[in-house]
Amino acid sequence: MSNRQDLPEAMAPPDEITSYYAAPSRRHGAARSLFNRFARHYDLINHIFSLGSGAWYRRTCLRQAGVGPGAVVVDMAVGTGLLARQAQLLMQGRGTLVGVDLSEAMLDRAQKILCIPLLQATAEAVPLADGIADFVTMGYALRHLSDIGQALNESLRLLRPGGKLVLLEISAPSHPVVKFVAAAFVGGVLPTVSALAARNRQAKALMDYHWRTIAAYAPPEAVLNSMRHAGFQNATCASELDFFRFYTGQKPLLDHR
Ligand SMILES: C[S@@+](CC[C@H](N)C(=O)[O-])C[C@H]1O[C@@H](n2cnc3c(N)ncnc32)[C@H](O)[C@@H]1O
C-alpha cells in the first residue's frame, strides 16, 4: 500500500466515507458488501440519477479520450458494466477489454451484458501484468476506493508508456447556489424517487450514500494533484454542470522517476 502521508491532504477518504465504511482496514469489505446489496438496483438508480444521459455521457468521454477499435482497455471498478459497455461499442469488436471489480454481485450483472474477461479484485491491487493497457478507465468509483494513491499507482503500472487514464466522477458544485440546488435534488428528491421506482427502501439508502459521499468528496484540483503526484502528465478535468467531472492523464513516454 502507498504511504498515505504522501497523498495530498484533500485526497484522504472523506469523513463521510470513513463513517460509512468504518475502520480503513475494513473499507474494502464494507464497499463490497454495500455494492453486493445494491447491485440489482444499480442500473435503474443510475438511469434516474443521470436523467437517462448516463450512456451518452460515458461514451462521449471515452470517445474524446481516444478509445476506439483495437484498443486495450482495463476498466477498473467495472460494476454492472455501464462504462465498459460504451467502451465495447466504441471498440467495434476489435481490441481487448477487461473489467475489474471487488463486488461479485456487480460482476454477475456485468457478465450478463458483456462478453469480456471479468476479474474480482480491487483497483488497488490488480492481478494483471505491467504495461498492458492503452487505457485504464474508471467510472464513478474514486469516492469508494480505500486508497486512491495506490489505485492511481496501479493504473500507471498497467498502462503502456503514453497510455491514458480516464476517470469519471461526480463532485459537489463549487458555486454555493448550484450546490444548494444539487443538494435538494440529488440529496432529497432523487432518493425518494429511486425508492419508489425500485420499490425498495434500500434504494433510498444507496442514493443517500451517493449524495453524502459526493458532497464530502475532494474538489477537482485535489484529484488532479493526486494524478500528478502519482506520475501522470497532462492531467486535465472537464466539467459538465459543475458536477460531472471527466479527468484524463497520460503515462509519460519516458520514465523519469
Ligand atoms: C458507482 S459503481 C460504478 C460502476 C461503473 N464503473 C459505472 O460506470 O457505472 C462503483 C463500483 O466500484 C466498485 N468498487 C468500490 N471500491 C472498489 C475497489 N477498491 N476496487 C475495485 N472496485 C471497487 C464497486 O463494487 C462498484 O461496482
Ligand as a Chemical Component Dictionary entry (heavy atoms), coordinates in Angstrom:
data_LIG
# 
_chem_comp.id                   LIG 
_chem_comp.type                 NON-POLYMER 
_chem_comp.pdbx_formal_charge   0 
_chem_comp.three_letter_code    LIG 
# 
loop_
_chem_comp_atom.comp_id 
_chem_comp_atom.atom_id 
_chem_comp_atom.alt_atom_id 
_chem_comp_atom.type_symbol 
_chem_comp_atom.charge 
_chem_comp_atom.model_Cartn_x 
_chem_comp_atom.model_Cartn_y 
_chem_comp_atom.model_Cartn_z 
_chem_comp_atom.pdbx_ordinal 
LIG C1  C1  C 0  -20.779 3.556  -8.567  1  
LIG S1  S1  S 1  -20.247 1.974  -9.138  2  
LIG C2  C2  C 0  -19.605 2.369  -10.743 3  
LIG C3  C3  C 0  -19.752 1.251  -11.741 4  
LIG C4  C4  C 0  -19.380 1.576  -13.199 5  
LIG N1  N1  N 0  -17.981 1.922  -13.328 6  
LIG C5  C5  C 0  -20.240 2.642  -13.818 7  
LIG O1  O1  O 0  -19.719 3.492  -14.550 8  
LIG O2  O2  O -1 -21.458 2.609  -13.604 9  
LIG C6  C6  C 0  -18.791 1.783  -8.176  10 
LIG C7  C7  C 0  -18.139 0.412  -8.302  11 
LIG O3  O3  O 0  -16.881 0.448  -7.660  12 
LIG C8  C8  C 0  -16.639 -0.811 -7.076  13 
LIG N2  N2  N 0  -15.573 -0.627 -6.100  14 
LIG C9  C9  C 0  -15.610 0.059  -4.936  15 
LIG N3  N3  N 0  -14.404 0.046  -4.353  16 
LIG C10 C10 C 0  -13.584 -0.669 -5.170  17 
LIG C11 C11 C 0  -12.216 -1.035 -5.122  18 
LIG N4  N4  N 0  -11.440 -0.648 -4.113  19 
LIG N5  N5  N 0  -11.711 -1.768 -6.127  20 
LIG C12 C12 C 0  -12.489 -2.179 -7.170  21 
LIG N6  N6  N 0  -13.804 -1.866 -7.266  22 
LIG C13 C13 C 0  -14.331 -1.104 -6.292  23 
LIG C14 C14 C 0  -17.984 -1.198 -6.521  24 
LIG O4  O4  O 0  -18.084 -2.588 -6.276  25 
LIG C15 C15 C 0  -18.913 -0.728 -7.622  26 
LIG O5  O5  O 0  -19.159 -1.749 -8.554  27 
# 
loop_
_chem_comp_bond.comp_id 
_chem_comp_bond.atom_id_1 
_chem_comp_bond.atom_id_2 
_chem_comp_bond.value_order 
_chem_comp_bond.pdbx_ordinal 
LIG C1  S1  SING 1  
LIG S1  C2  SING 2  
LIG S1  C6  SING 3  
LIG C2  C3  SING 4  
LIG C3  C4  SING 5  
LIG C4  N1  SING 6  
LIG C4  C5  SING 7  
LIG C5  O1  DOUB 8  
LIG C5  O2  SING 9  
LIG C6  C7  SING 10 
LIG C7  O3  SING 11 
LIG C7  C15 SING 12 
LIG O3  C8  SING 13 
LIG C8  N2  SING 14 
LIG C8  C14 SING 15 
LIG N2  C9  SING 16 
LIG N2  C13 SING 17 
LIG C9  N3  DOUB 18 
LIG N3  C10 SING 19 
LIG C10 C11 SING 20 
LIG C10 C13 DOUB 21 
LIG C11 N4  SING 22 
LIG C11 N5  DOUB 23 
LIG N5  C12 SING 24 
LIG C12 N6  DOUB 25 
LIG N6  C13 SING 26 
LIG C14 O4  SING 27 
LIG C14 C15 SING 28 
LIG C15 O5  SING 29 
# 
